[in-house]
Amino acid sequence: MHTAFSMIELGSISYFLGISVQPCAKGYFLSQSKYAQEILIKSGLVDCKPCLSPSATKTISPMNASALFAYPALYRSIVGALLLHYLKGTLDHGLIFQPSSFLLQAFSDSDWAGDCEDRKSTSGYCVFLGDNLISWSAKKQTTVSRSSTKAEYCSLAHTAAELSWLQMLLHELHISVPSIPVLWYDNTSALALAINPVFHARSKHIEVDCHYVRDRVAAKALALHYVPTSDQLADVFTKALSIAHFQFLKGKLLVISSPIRLRGNDKSIETHQQQVQQDSRAPHSHSNTSSINLSLGVG
């Protein structure tokens, strides 16, 4: 690298692209506790009571749900974040990255017509490189699906495209993948549609996604495997779960508490909170979306 670029050696990595990196016994612990803390400060929920899951299994609309928010820019900046009370209890959470293989595998799922307002479905996936979680997404689909199979297959196609992109990235980095990427899914109709061409005649409304996934399978660039719904890790990204099941799946994603406890200066923390609160009142030109997506190699 030094022969091709002008570079400066800064030592071991500790903070990069808003992500804190801490070396530990197993490898590296990555977290965004500073970012999560700033979200709580902006929303005025620093002292809120924490909860154990990011979404409630029963949604109750408040009486003033249609009332306009006093600070639209602030609302847009936090609308894409997870439930704020959940953030309060997970400020020290992060992902552990450790030496592993270069086997790509993904879990994909969809919540059909899950939005009570417009009946659009939510797609979700998570991708592992060996034992390490490197990419995930939770995003509402752009159109209303007329069947659960269509919603599931749309999510399947999005995950297949993500795996294809990661394959190309690893190839550019001269990293060989030991075997065909595996995509785990819990919908038998969508799996049959990807393999059995007879199904296609009755499913013309999902022709594009159908051909894309089927072509990937036919080219032996993707292998589809069934996984029971109880073990579908992507459920975390598509629907509200019970606390027990959510905690079980969260552990499978290798989300843990920080192995290192550091205590900062109280005065500096208070100053930082005041600055963030002041900035949140200023006009913003950007906003977050409902998509949560962090991929390997994306800045």
Disulfide bonds with the S-S distance in Angstrom:
none
